[in-house]
Amino acid sequence: MSALDRAYRIIQKPVITEKASTDTMNRNAYTFRVPRTANKAEIRDAVQRLFDVKVLSVNTLHVRGKRRVRGRSIGVSQDWKKAIVQLSPESQIDVL
């Protein structure tokens, strides 16, 4: 597997929420959904390789799945990992 293939596997999709959009405008930070096994160094390398930008910092957090009730059956949505990547002031990503 090439480095570019690995980068595409790490950055699964952008998280588009009101809070993420505000974070993008205020401090040039973008939010992505990543695999639970990805570490900060891999995420930094993947973003720099895919979008050709300079990354200042990477913050990660685990998001717990929510309990869902549908009729009589009860389930839990899947746990996932979120990465908040702050870019240098001159860098920008078009996520939409």
N, C-alpha and C positions, 0 to 999 in steps of 0.2 A: 504494500500500500504506500503510495507516495505521500509526501507531506501535504500536498494540496487536498488529497482525498481525506486525510486525517482532519484537516482544518474544516472541511465541509461536514464531517461527522460530529465535530465538537460544537460548532455553532448551528444548532438545530433550527431555531426561528427567533425572531425578535418578539419581545413582549410589548404589546401596544396597549397601554392603560393610561389613564389620566395622570397618575403619579409618574410613570415613566416618561411621558411627554413633557411634563413640567421639569423633570430632572434633566432632560435633553436640552431644553431651552435655558435653564438657569446655570447649569454647570457642565454642559457638553458631555453628559454621561448617557450611555445607551445600555438597555437591558436586553439580555438574551436568555433563552432557555438552552441549557447545556446538559450533557449526560451527568449522572450522579458521580461517575468515576473521574471526571475531568478535574484537574487542579488549576491553580491560578496561572502558572507558567504556560501550560498548554493553551489556556483560553487567551492569554495575552498574545502568544505566537500566532494562534489561529486568526484573531481579529486583525493583527498587523499584516498577515499574509493575504487574507481575503480582501480587505478593504484598502490596503496600502495607506495606513494611517499610523500615527505615533500614539501609543497607549501610555497614559500616566499611571493609572492604578486600576486594579481589578478587585472587586469585592464579591464574595459569593455567599449564598445562603441556601439552606435546604427548605423547601416548601412542603409542608405536610399535606397529604391528600385529605379532602373533606368527606365527611360521612354523607351518604346520599340515601334517601328513602324513596322508593318507587313502589307504591302499593304496599304489599306485604314484605317485599324483599328489601334488605338493607345491604348496602355496599359501600366501598370506600374508593374514591378516585385515587389515582396513582400519585405517589410522592415524586417530586422533581426538584431540580436544582436551578437556581437563578444566578446569573452573573451580571453585575453592574460594572460596566467598563467606562472609565473616564478617559477622554481623549485630550490631547494638547489643544490649546485654543485655536490654532490654525487648521486643525483637522475636522472633518465633518463626514458623516455617513448618511446616505439617503436610504432609510429603512422601509419606506412605503412603496 
